[in-house]
Amino acid sequence: MTTVPAITLNNGAQIPQVGFGVYQIPPDQTAAAVRTALDAGYRHIDTAQMYGNERGVAEGIRDAGLDRGEVFITSKLNNPYHRPDDARRAFDRTLTELGSDYVDLFLIHWPLPMHYDGDFVSTWKTLEEFAADGRARSIGVSNFEPAHLDLLAAETSTVPAVNQVEIHPYFGNNDVRRYCAEHGIAVEAWAPIAKGRVADDPVIAGIADRLGRTPAQVTLRWHIQRGDIVLPKSVTPERVRSNIALFDFELSDADMAAISALDKGEAGRMGPHPDKFDMI
């Protein structure tokens, strides 16, 4: 079974560098998928209120015969619940769904600057409450741009432990990564293999063929060597196992540079821009 290294967050907590994402896994399939991932060695599961499958995550952990404390669980605040009282009720529901009295990491899922009078600061202060009473061991954000993070820094006292953002070879999101590095915020990459598009990339495929690895493994290893946390997702057992088998090979400096050169800047972004995403 693969042993995954941990990254130390700015509050001293440790998070496994590879997590299993459950985005778009149907609730009735989540427990089995999580069980497969845990059997393969994952000890970090990334869910969200928006996904509707927090209960399945808890069931998968129980089915694997693991204690709650053996698995790092992340969840995220759903977009309709940014107002403080709504956030408190939503967080209580998350703990109920997870069957736990705490979550390892809780994130604001999207900043939604065009809603709530642009006030995600009061939402962040509510997450600070969850951290203060120990029900959220760490708190962070998702899809936050440097300007959003600057506002939190100016008006609150807690630096986010994590910022989970879109990153892959075609969209390095380097401004956000640079900001986070300068401020001690760990970066997590969602869509790390560009929703599967790396499989057809000739540069990545060439490196994979030379190393006897899959394009997904090569891409995930690129993320690992850059120091980011990755959250690959699959419901195919073979791919679940393959996506964590990243620590018995390395990419050369030339390989790293070749993959980084695929970056298309903003044109490579596959998801919505955080300044424009307004779904509630």
Salt bridges, closest charged atoms under 4 A:
ASP39 OD2 - ARG35 NE 2.95
ASP46 OD1 - LYS76 NZ 2.65
ASP85 OD1 - ARG88 NH1 2.53
ASP86 OD1 - ARG89 NH2 2.67
ASP92 OD1 - ARG135 NH1 2.73
GLU97 OE2 - ARG55 NH2 2.69
ASP104 OD2 - ARG68 NH2 2.85
GLU129 OE2 - ARG88 NH2 2.76
ASP133 OD2 - ARG135 NE 3.09
GLU166 OE2 - HIS168 NE2 2.80
ASP175 OD1 - ARG178 NH2 2.65
GLU188 OE2 - HIS44 NE2 3.98
ASP228 OD2 - ARG177 NE 2.84
ASP248 OD1 - ARG213 NH2 3.01
ASP255 OD1 - ARG210 NH2 2.52
GLU266 OE2 - ARG269 NE 2.52
ASP275 OD1 - HIS148 NE2 2.84
ASP275 OD2 - HIS273 ND1 3.95
